[in-house]
Amino acid sequence: MVRINFNEVRTAFIYEDGHAALVFSKQQKIKGSFLEVKWVELVENFCSVNSPGRLLVSESGLLEVLQGASIQMGASDTARGSENTKRLGLAVSSLSIHTFKRNWIRLHCLDDVLSGSWTYQPSIKEIFYNVKDDLYWNDLKVMKIHYLKGTKEERDVA
């Protein structure tokens, strides 16, 4: 398992093939002023995903649980909730996590009522592109790619 400083991760995007794009951010003092510096690290096989699309996570504690886990996501649906949520027409999404320690965690979210630290986006696929031999994820520079052990060396891109 790759060692990651989750305290600096602001957002993570976990895709159906198990890859994760981790968006890091920190304040850097440059010439007397503080600037926010953002970058991306890609992690091959961050976790096992059994659902299409991607999972957006904005809580570092949840990311630590997800690394190495097996997850399944359920899209927002009015049939998924309790009798009360069905009666009120509230859609419920779900996230089931089977951790590497073999514990089960099940999270639910009422998407139309409140937001949590995760969002399931079933129709969004991975977006990677190359610009003049520099690897970018959306508009952020990819600074490091963490490969599976035995496949390729972990390497810095920048």
N, C-alpha and C positions, 0 to 999 in steps of 0.2 A: 504494500500500500504506500502511496506517495505521501510524504510529509508536507503538509500545507499549513501556513499560518492563517487560520480562518479569521483572526481578529482584523485583518486588513481586507478581507473579501467583503465587498458591498452587495454584490448580486451574483447569482450563479444561474446558468442556463444548462439544464441537463436534458440530453436528447435521447430518443428512443434506442439509439445504438450504444448508449452507455457513456458516450463522451460528455464532458462538461466544459463549458466556457466560464471561467471564473473571472469576474471583473473586480480588480483590486483598485483601491483608492487610498491615498494618504496625502497629508499636507507636507510640502517640501519648501524649505526656506531657500529662496533664490534671490540674491542681490538685495537682501533686507526685507523682501516681501514674501508672504506665504502664498503658494500656488497649490491648487489641487492637481495631483498627478494621478492619471488613471492608466491602467494597462490590463491586458488579458493574459491569462495562462490557460492553456488547453490541457486537459487531463484525459488520456485514453483509458477507457474502462473505469470511470469513476464509480459507477454502480451498475447493477443489472436492472434494466427497465423493461417492463412487460406491457407497455401501452404506447400507442403512436403519439407523435407530437413532441412537446417539450414541457418541462417543469421549470418554472421561474421561482427561485428561492431567494429571500432577502433576510434571512436570519442565520447567523454564523453557527449558532448552536444546533440548528436543524441540519445544516450542512455536515457537521461532524458526525451526526447520526446516519446521514445518507451515504457517506463514503463507505464503499464496500458492501452496502446493503442491496437487497432486492426490493424494487418498488413497483407498485401498480397504481395507476391513477384512474379515477372515474370522472368523466366529464359532467359538468353541471346539468342536473336533470331533476325535474319535479317529482319523478317517480322514485327517486333514491332516498328521500327523507322519511321522517316520521309521519304519522297520521296528521299531526298538527301542521307540519310544513306542507304536506300535500294539500290539505284543506285551504291553506293560505296561498297556495300556488308558488311557494318559494323553492327555487332550484338549489340543490345541494351537490357539491362536488366532494370527492373523497381521495385520500392518499393513504395507501397501505404500505407500511415499511416493515420488511423482515430483516432485522439487523444482522450483522456478521456474528453477533453473540447469540443469535437465534431467538431474539425477542421480537414480538409483534407490536407495532404501534399503528393505530388507525386514527387518522385525522379527518375531520369534516369541516366544510366551510359553506356558509350561506352567502354565495357570491353577490347577490343583489342587496344584501342587508349590511354586511360588514366584510372587511378584508383581513386576511391573515398574513402570515409570513411566507405563504406559497400560493402560486397560481398555476393551474393546469391549463395549457394551451394546446389542445389536441390537433389543431390544423397547421401549426407552425413547424417548419422543418429547419434543419441546420443551414446556416448561412456562412460560408467561408469563401473568400476570394483572394486572389493574388494580385498585387499591384507592383509592377516592376520588381519582381522577385522578393518583395516584402510581404509577409503574411499579415493580413488584417482580419479582424472579426468585427463586422459592422464597420464603425469608423475608428475603432481602437486598435492600436498596434499589439500584436501578439509577441510577448517578450520571452515566453518559455513554453515548450511543449513537453509534457510528462508522458513518456511512452511506457507501455507495459514492460516489465522486466523480461529480458531475453529477446525483445523484438528490435529495438533500436536504442541507442544511447539517449539519455535525457540530454537535451541540448538547448542552449540559449539561441533565440532567433535574432535578437538585436546585436 
